[in-house]
Amino acid sequence: MKPAIEGGKPVREEFLVFGKPDIREEDIVEVADTLRSGWIGHGPKTERFEEMFATYTGAKHAIAVNSCTAALYLSLGMLDLEPEDEVITSPMTYPSTANVILHHGAKVMFADVNEDSGNIDPVRVQESITSKTRAVIPVHLHGYPVDMEAILYLAEYAGIAVIVDAAHAIEARHKDRHVGILGDAACFSFYATKNVTTADGGMITTDRDDWAERFKLLRMHGITRTAWSRFREKGFKFYDTVAPGYKLNLTDLQSAMALHQMERIEDSWKRRTEIWHAYDEAFNSMQGIKIPPEPEDGRHARHLYPVRLELERLSITRDEFLEALKAEGIGAGIHFISLHLHSFYKNAFGFKPDDFPVAARISERTLSLPLSPALTDQDADDVIEAVEKLLTYYAS
């Protein structure tokens, strides 16, 4: 059957948007209630969201901020990094993970990734640790949990901090422990496409009392009382500025979106798992494609369903495949192009593709297919049909 991009009929007429959020009527009602309440900034609903998130992860503290980038920035700020200090992270991540290291004036040190999971390889981390290393930022890519046991062992031995990028990993577990309690701090994202969304936003989880108090202070200008703490009691309460903080708080208007999503988070995960298994069953028997691996000892958050094209068996590149899917009415994404291949990092640090060969190889052949509890069975069937159609036509 001829692909739509070659003049054939598309699989579907209505375009299937990649990363469609699962927003329901109860979420809309909660947001409307916030608007009617007269309090839309940081306040009681944000505090409720923090409590729910702490309970879900098992963390002692959960501190809401306006993005995962802010969460990473504040977490690294606890280390008082100097220009010669080094922070190790994965090149297979969103730019913010590495950018925040540079924002603190420290040096980015990439460590190559595992061939199967795409996660940072603990062996490469060990090889990258020097006397100047201050921290490692493991990234739970796509929601697949990093081997945190190995990372934590290396960090303890080297005396360095572990700041976890858990942007994809709200439901992830390493063995029987939630990823939010593994490390000095874990940073989560509530961007529009995430498993729980507040349109944009983030959360830091930590068991460290000193860090939690500092996070709360710095996210709101470094003042001793937030607007909500000043005005929820009768009479104005004075505040003092005790540190040069930032404006990084989450609002009640945003937090309201998340409250019911947190209540149904496990049901949403189960629905994504159903779609995941349907994809696995269909694609595992197809030539030219490799399905994502399952953790041997842990739980995948199932944020993204990344497939790898076996380009040796196809007469089409990954980017061309992506465009062909689009023509069939199916939205897809790329997560990610290794950072050492991006212009800034190439030009600033002189990185070459072979510096991190596994990440480079994964970068050229991976794409993410739609995965959301908002998808219907027909949506999933359309994705499968479109992929099979293209694999068959472009088989070499």
Beta strands, then each sheet from edge to edge (+ up, - down):
strand 1: 61-65
strand 2: 86-89
strand 3: 107-110
strand 4: 133-137
strand 5: 161-165
strand 6: 173-174
strand 7: 177-178
strand 8: 185-189
strand 9: 202-206
strand 10: 289-290
strand 11: 298-299
strand 12: 305-309
strand 13: 366-369
sheet 1: 1+ 9- 8+ 5+ 4+ 2+ 3+
sheet 2: 7+ 6- 11+
sheet 3: 10+ 12- 13+
end
